[in-house]
Amino acid sequence: MKTQQFTKKLVAASVATALGAGASIAFANVFADTTQTSAVTTGVNVPKASSASVTNQFIELNQNVVGAVAGGTGTIVFKLDNGAKWASAPTLTYMNSSASAVVTAGSAGASVSGGTLTINLATSDYTSTVASQTKVIKISGIVLDTSGSTVETAVNASLDASSTATGLTTGSTSKLATVKPVGVTPTATTSASSITANATFTLPDLKISEIIQSSLKDMSSATDEVTITLPTGVNFTLAGTAGWTGSLTANAAPAIASNVLKIDVTNTGASTSASDITLTGAKAFVPSGTANGDINATIAVKLSDGTTATSTMKVASVVTGGTTNKFVEGGSSGSDTYNTLFTGRTYAAGFATAGLEADKLSVAEIVPATLQAGGGVTFTLSNGAVLGAGTDVAVTVSQVAVGANSINTAKNAVTVPVTTASTTTAGYIQVGGFTNLDLTSATAGDLNVAISSTTGATAGTLKLATIKDATASSVAGTLPIGSVGSSVALGDIVITESAYGALSTTGVMGVYIADANGAAIDVTSASVKAYKADGTDISSTIFGSSSGATLTNSTNGLVTFPVTAASTSSTGPVTVKIKGLKPKLNSTVTSNPLKALIGGAAAAGTTTLTSAAGAMPTKATVDVASVAGSVPSFPQATSSGANTALTVTASFGASTNDAGKAGTIYVAGVVNGVVYLKSKSGAWSPYDPKNPVAYETGVQLGVNTVNILDGTLDVSGLVGAEIYVGYGVGSTVFGAAVPFNNMLTSGSYAKVYTIK
């Protein structure tokens, strides 16, 4: 136990002299609290009531000098503030300083009147039988009348100047308590049920907690200190049990009548510490025809101050049935994370594959017997994903029983038949596993599963995973232009992972150019390197060498290379750049622009490249060069920057018949069906058939480059506009429209870009 100083003031010298030689102080006045920690003087909270116990608080007066108050004379007077009164005389205990009681005299010598406590030492049992020890007067069992006090305000006790006992230092005050309003807090400690009409439900466990002691009390003849009322027509069928904690007691058997339940508080008087009453196991019946929605109970609690606290609480929800469909996380992250799957691949081990989470989809009944026997729940995959058989989906159930799965002809849907419905407890069906998930023909995007049913499940769509292309392939810069039978130096072929770990360390990945399969690709100046997103060269990590991957050059337009280590969360997705390839075009080519196939293979030497073999880059065909021939070549333009400052550049190759001739180049933009022509100075003008604006005239035709947009024009409002490039033989000196008409007649123009 610790004590708190009631006053630290010393007695004046004149008082000490009056007490006699050697008695410098008669009492030090101390306020003590048996529960609070050292140096805390906040007192306790008490209700606004005619009888409020100041629990665990007492006042001590400690004699500092032996014999200072020999025989005991005079009075000690305490007064309360904040309109508080002493409800009864406290207990006075007289002790030696060694704490061994000399006399415990109850309230003898103590009298109370309103807010004043008077201790008459002359008539008390205070004695001085042990002359060698100082004495202690302990004032305990303090009960206040705070009915006239202001709430949220302290009650302080002051050692009043009207005290006549010698040696006291008066005028000191200390906080005994703070007056708090009475009240209760109702809470549900279990969840409210979802039910259908024409059914019985169990109410959630209801706890009614006193905000402060004495908020609830036995109202003597009353048996309805707590009343719970349900909506009309929703009647109680079982009263349940009322339990309690603390000093509060209640009749364990509540009374019910129709839609009303009453709890009788039975303890004598009010509680002496904040307590709870908990109602458990009460049941009620919801009649047929009850509309969907929440069922709310009105809770009325009679408080000790004569008021009634009223609140409402949801105790059930009426629903029409159906199911709650949701994604079930199979990992340990604690939040929904979706597996990343890649197009072109088959997942033979399903979601049990290393690195994949065993995610599931759940169809859970809101109320029992929703999923009726004789019907089924169908799960349909999106994005072209298929399964091999119905057994490729693993099913887990609760409360319901199901039969063998079946799969549709397209193999993109599995049906789980229900053979036995749930009864008293809502059940669920969960599907997972997804072995032999085949994404060979799947497209990138969310892999969604549409849920449909002939057995009461709610239709809906859930995301199961994310499908991505493992890699994206492109060619940097403007396409070079080559000629049949000749070699052409290609730009960088860029292959970028969509997620780390997308490329496998099995087999090889390769580049195959069918129109250059008559000879080996010249790789004299070639290299294959790997880079992080920030441009850091990590070839030594991915390919095992700082010089990059080892190229295997076949004789038929094919180059391959292995990936020796997968990218990780530390490296992030990697970008592979293949530089310096120089294929020799066949004497006859089948496509213009020249195309290269990118993919994976189990081993070097095969031109059958796929997404599912070897290193497993996404199979892609990219344009790598434009081929000069009997018809002009117009590769797609290259661009950079946002639409607010877009740069677009295009190159084209004149036909072999036109190459070397003088000609005129045109750049056209089509906006909402209106044609504009651009001059080399950058001005755009509406098309005039009699005087079409040329980009450049009098140029030698061959491989020519035009700057379409230079970044100075904001084209944000021109999304969808199409850009064409073309040429006509001849110069405008022969007539403003002559080369333009030649272009239209010969068809030597093409669309090279669309603003996105």
Secondary structure, DSSP 4 states (H G I P E B T S, - for coil): -EEEES--PPPPHHHHHHH-TT-S-SEEEEEEESSSPTT----EEEESSSSEE-TTEEEEEEE-STTTTTT--SEEEEEE-TT-EESS--EEEEEETTS-EEEE-TTTTEEEETTEEEEETTTS------TTS-EEEEEE--EEE-TTSPTTEEEEEEE-TT--STT---S-EEEEEEEE---EEEEESSPPEEE-SSEEEEPPPEEEEESSTTSSB--TT-S-SEEEEPPTT-EEEE--EEEEETT--B-SS-EEETTEEEE-B-SSSB-SS--EEEEES-EEEEPTTPPSEEEEEEEEEE-TTS-EEEEEEEEEEE----EEEEEE--SSSSS---EEEETT-EETTGGGSTT----EEEEEESSTT-S-TT-EEEEEE-TT-B-S-GGGSEEEEESSEE---EE-TTSSEEEEEEEE---SS--EEEEE--TTEE-TT--SEEEEEEEEESSSPPPEEEEEEEEE-SEEEEE-SSPPEEETTSB-----EEEEESSTT-S-SSSEEEEE-GGGTTS--B-TT-EEEEE-TT--B-HHHHTSSTT-PPPEE-SSSEEEE---S---TTT-S-EEEEE--BPBPPSS-S-SSEEEEEEEESSTT----BSSSTT-PPPEEEEEEEEESSS-B-PPPEEES-GGG-EEEEEEE--TTTTTSEEEEEEEEEETTEEEEE-TTS-EEE--TTSPPPSEEEEEPSEEEEEEEES-S--GGGTT-EEEEEEEES-GGG-TTHHHHHHHHHT-EEEEEE--
